[in-house]
Amino acid sequence: MAVESTRTPISSLPSVHLPDLTGATIDLDALASGRPTVVVFACNHCPYVRSVEQALGGIAAHNSDVTWVAICSNDADAYPDDDVAGLREQVARAGWNFPYLVDADQSVARAFGAVCTPDFFVFDATGQLVYRGAMDDARPKQPQPVDGAHLDAALSAARQGRSFTGGKPAMGCGIKWRDVTA
């Protein structure tokens, strides 16, 4: 069942230190280093992510002045395709040339208010949130093209240091939260 993003509790880039797919800890602030930054909550198994992943790789490659980061916050025990091996396969399949971080305790997803995959957050060079929402109007098995229109417009706004009020809420598979009662 698809989930739509809502208002996020953040207005600036949170401090994030997470392992990448090699186990190296990445400091998002250092990685962003005064550049516009896109953080996308993603995973390997979701058809919504799979439907845009190659286009996302192309958009990232054509916007090399932007810092790109994907974060997987899904419960990999319950969804083994979203464990490190599956995420590595996704990176190769999608042509992603940016860090993919693992939020095993799901604290980063909670800090961002992320609810689905893919869920995009665009920040300007000062770390202020410019946009939270969908990459474009495309949905799996729908006629809209995967063109990155909302993401491109948000990046343009981020480069100019202004917010982007267009776009639409992100929609995708709900983040697979760990059962904290067990």
C-alpha positions in Angstrom: 0.0 0.0 0.0 1.4 3.4 -1.0 2.2 6.0 1.6 2.4 9.8 0.9 4.8 12.1 2.6 3.5 14.8 4.9 5.1 17.9 6.5 8.6 17.3 7.8 9.7 18.3 11.3 13.1 19.6 9.9 14.0 22.9 8.3 17.7 22.3 8.0 20.1 19.4 7.2 20.3 17.3 10.3 23.7 16.0 11.6 24.0 12.5 10.2 26.8 10.0 10.7 25.9 6.6 9.1 27.8 3.7 7.5 27.9 3.4 3.7 27.8 0.0 2.0 31.5 -0.6 2.7 31.0 0.1 6.4 32.8 3.4 6.4 31.1 6.1 8.5 30.0 9.1 6.4 29.5 12.5 7.9 26.7 14.2 5.9 27.7 17.7 6.9 31.3 17.1 5.7 30.1 15.5 2.5 27.7 18.4 1.8 30.5 20.9 2.3 28.5 24.0 1.3 26.8 22.6 -1.7 23.2 21.9 -2.5 22.4 18.5 -1.2 19.8 15.9 -2.1 18.9 13.1 0.5 16.6 10.4 -0.8 15.2 7.7 1.4 15.3 4.6 -0.8 15.4 0.8 -0.7 16.0 -2.0 -3.1 12.7 -3.9 -3.0 10.2 -1.0 -3.5 8.6 -0.8 -7.0 8.3 3.0 -6.6 12.0 3.3 -6.1 12.8 0.8 -8.9 10.7 2.7 -11.3 12.8 5.9 -10.9 16.2 4.6 -9.8 17.9 4.7 -13.3 16.5 8.2 -14.0 17.7 9.3 -10.6 21.2 8.0 -11.4 21.2 10.0 -14.6 19.9 13.2 -12.9 22.6 12.9 -10.2 25.3 12.4 -12.9 24.2 15.5 -14.7 24.1 17.6 -11.5 27.6 17.0 -10.3 27.6 20.4 -8.4 25.1 18.8 -6.0 25.9 16.4 -3.1 23.7 13.2 -3.5 23.0 10.7 -0.7 20.6 7.7 -0.6 19.6 6.3 2.8 18.0 3.0 3.4 16.2 2.8 6.8 14.1 -0.3 6.2 14.2 -3.2 8.6 16.6 -5.5 6.7 15.8 -8.5 8.9 12.2 -8.4 7.7 13.2 -7.3 4.2 16.5 -9.0 3.3 16.5 -7.4 -0.2 17.2 -4.2 1.6 20.3 -5.5 3.3 23.8 -4.4 2.2 24.1 -7.0 -0.5 20.8 -6.0 -2.1 21.6 -2.3 -1.9 24.9 -3.0 -3.7 23.0 -4.8 -6.5 20.7 -1.7 -6.7 23.6 0.7 -7.0 25.1 -1.3 -9.9 21.7 -1.7 -11.6 20.7 1.9 -11.2 24.1 3.5 -12.0 24.2 5.4 -8.7 27.6 7.1 -8.2 26.8 8.6 -4.8 26.9 7.2 -1.2 24.2 4.8 -0.1 23.9 4.9 3.7 22.4 2.3 6.1 20.2 3.7 8.9 19.9 0.4 10.8 18.4 1.9 13.9 16.1 4.1 11.9 17.0 7.2 13.9 17.8 9.3 10.8 14.5 8.4 9.1 12.7 9.5 12.3 14.7 12.7 12.5 13.8 13.6 8.9 10.2 12.5 9.3 10.7 10.2 6.3 7.7 7.9 5.7 8.2 6.3 2.3 10.6 5.3 -0.4 11.5 7.3 -2.4 11.2 10.4 -0.2 13.3 13.3 -1.5 14.8 16.2 0.7 16.6 19.0 -1.1 18.8 21.5 0.8 20.5 24.6 -0.4 24.2 25.3 0.1 23.6 26.7 3.6 21.8 23.5 4.6 18.3 25.0 4.6 15.5 22.7 3.4 14.2 23.8 0.0 11.9 21.0 -0.9 10.5 17.7 0.4 8.5 15.6 -1.9 8.4 13.6 -5.1 11.0 13.4 -7.9 8.2 14.0 -10.5 4.6 13.0 -11.3 5.6 9.4 -12.4 4.2 6.4 -10.6 4.8 2.7 -11.5 2.5 1.5 -14.3 1.2 5.0 -14.9 1.5 7.0 -18.2 3.5 10.0 -16.7 7.1 10.1 -17.8 9.9 9.6 -15.3 11.5 13.0 -16.0 12.6 14.3 -12.6 10.7 17.6 -13.1 10.0 18.4 -9.5 13.6 17.5 -8.4 15.1 19.6 -11.2 13.0 22.6 -10.2 13.9 22.1 -6.5 17.6 21.9 -7.5 17.3 25.2 -9.4 15.7 26.8 -6.4 18.4 25.4 -4.1 21.1 26.8 -6.3 19.5 30.2 -5.9 19.0 29.8 -2.2 15.2 30.0 -2.3 12.5 27.5 -1.4 10.5 25.6 -3.9 6.8 25.5 -3.3 5.8 23.4 -6.3 6.0 19.7 -6.7 3.9 17.2 -4.8 4.2 14.9 -1.9 6.5 11.8 -2.2 4.6 8.6 -2.7 5.9 5.1 -2.3 6.3 2.0 -0.1 6.1 2.9 3.6 9.4 2.6 5.5 9.5 -0.8 7.0 9.9 0.1 10.7 11.4 -2.4 13.1 9.1 -3.9 15.7 10.3 -2.2 18.9 7.9 -4.2 21.1 9.8 -7.5 20.4 
